[in-house]
Amino acid sequence: MSHPTLPAAACSALSRALDEPFAGSAATATAWLCLEQPGPWGRDALTQSHLDTGLAGELATRAAGTGVRVVLIRRPGPHPDRHRPAPRRVYLAHTAPGTSFLRAATLADPKQLLDLDFTAAGAGSDGGLGDAPAGPLLLVCTNGRRDVCCAVAGRPVASGLADEFGDAVWECTHIGGHRFAPTALLLPTGYTYGDVNVERGRALLTEPGVITDRCRGRSTFAPAGQAAELAVRDLIGCTDPDALRVSERDSRWRVAHVDGRAWTVNVEAVPTSPDRPASCGAAPGPTTAYTIVDIS
């Protein structure tokens, strides 16, 4: 169903009208580094914001190839175009099942992040950064300069949830998949969701297990592996986020339960039809959907 405040030609409205599957569309990252950056964000938010451009470039360079994805976050609400050199909230999450964690810290200067070992963070080290917050963190993409759907559809969701859950909810920069807006990332597990509203966001923050409805996948896994894991979860009714492990074997995916059970999942990457824009203003083209052929 199209979002009521978006035109029918918006990329997320078209995706919803075409009933595009969500599974397998999450960005891939073993760790997420979330840096508070108030004010407006440009299309390339890390370098097009009030964050020092030299620091932005250095963070991007250090994160490359480590499995760490850097996103900017800000409190929901108005974002006046002025510099605010205040302390910054920072979160680091590792998303691997069984070893996931979330750490939170307040930095006097974001340049302190240059002390972080990005390679170690991608491999599962917290680097001594901060403390574990009381509960999960939900990031809602609102980067309107990247895609209008994220701003129009995402900001009311972030605002409504922040009124109820406070600092457990933040606006964030691009996490992939504009056409599934409103999109949200749940940390520390890394499960990513599309078509999020306040009711579904509330469930993500309060229900203890994995919700597979409109789930795009766990960022720990490659896209086809994301689809395989979600298919097995639905098959066996598994909600424990730490119960399943995913690996690729001979172009098929093995999903293993910690209790010793295992399934082989044949996942086919299928070009979607008809063509559709990947984001608002982009030319229509094929995208990829992940179809479960069989599970044995």
Stockholm file with secondary structure:
# STOCKHOLM 1.0

chainA/1-296         MSHPTLPAAACSALSRALDEPFAGSAATATAWLCLEQPGPWGRDALTQSHLDTGLAGELATRAAGTGVRVVLIRRPGPHPDRHRPAPRRVYLAHTAPGTSFLRAATLADPKQLLDLDFTAAGAGSDGGLGDAPAGPLLLVCTNGRRDVCCAVAGRPVASGLADEFGDAVWECTHIGGHRFAPTALLLPTGYTYGDVNVERGRALLTEPGVITDRCRGRSTFAPAGQAAELAVRDLIGCTDPDALRVSERDSRWRVAHVDGRAWTVNVEAVPTSPDRPASCGAAPGPTTAYTIVDIS
#=GR chainA/1-296 SS CCCTTSCTTSHHHHHHHTTCCCTTCSCCCSEEEEEECCSCCCSSTTTSSSSCHHHHHHHHHHHTTTTEEEEEEECSSCCCSSCCCCCEEEEEEECSTTTCEEEEEEESSGGGGGGSCHHHHHHTCCTTCSBCCSSCEEEEECCTTTCHHHHHHHHHHHHHHHHHHGGGEEEESCCSCGGGCSCEEEETTTEEESSCCHHHHHHHHHCSSCCCTTEEEETTSCHHHHHHHHHHHHHHTCCCTTSEEEEEETTEEEEEETTSCEEEEEEEEEECSSCBCSSTTSCCBCCEEEEEEEEC
#=GC SS_cons         CCCTTSCTTSHHHHHHHTTCCCTTCSCCCSEEEEEECCSCCCSSTTTSSSSCHHHHHHHHHHHTTTTEEEEEEECSSCCCSSCCCCCEEEEEEECSTTTCEEEEEEESSGGGGGGSCHHHHHHTCCTTCSBCCSSCEEEEECCTTTCHHHHHHHHHHHHHHHHHHGGGEEEESCCSCGGGCSCEEEETTTEEESSCCHHHHHHHHHCSSCCCTTEEEETTSCHHHHHHHHHHHHHHTCCCTTSEEEEEETTEEEEEETTSCEEEEEEEEEECSSCBCSSTTSCCBCCEEEEEEEEC
//
